[in-house]
Amino acid sequence: MNILKLKETDTDKIRLVKKSLIGLRDYYPEFSSWFDFKILPNINKSREIFLAYNSNGFGGALITKNSKEKKICTLFVREENRYNRLGSDFLRIASEELETYKLPITVSKNVINVFTNANGFNFFTERIENNLYKKDVDEYIGYILFHNPDLELKRNK
């Protein structure tokens, strides 16, 4: 699986990411407007988009926010790619981009099972909020702990 950090000039690839993530509207009804008005104007500034792809097409995407607030905005891996380390590759990239092992993320109750320790993630819930993105749906606000030895080496130089 290839992972590409998108530039604002990668319009076809950005459209592919948005189209491939449009199903997230089921969990985040304002996904399209958030992507258009928060992500697009800030690509390569405070937001970064990473696209994973291979000969079969879209494999997943990572969107990070690196400003005063540092967090994973979106972490999505297609189901058929979930057990080939793509999620770990995305977490490594996020830890390098955000320069931390503690990766803040908000996860919908509807997909929290994907982020459990049983799936190799070390997700820790700090609090649960209801109606944050969708009526009557809990959002788990917390972080993923991801040890990245490469980050340690960079900091020691």
Buried (B, 14 or more C-beta within 10 A) or exposed (E): BEBEBBEEEBEEBBEBBBEBBEEBEEBBBEBBEBBEEBBBEBBEEBBBBBBBBEEEEBBBBBBBBBEEEBBBBBBBBBEEBBEEBBBBBBBBBBBBBBEBBBBBBBBBBEEBEBBEEEEEBBBEEEEEEEEBBBEEBBBBBBBBBBEBEEBEEEEEE
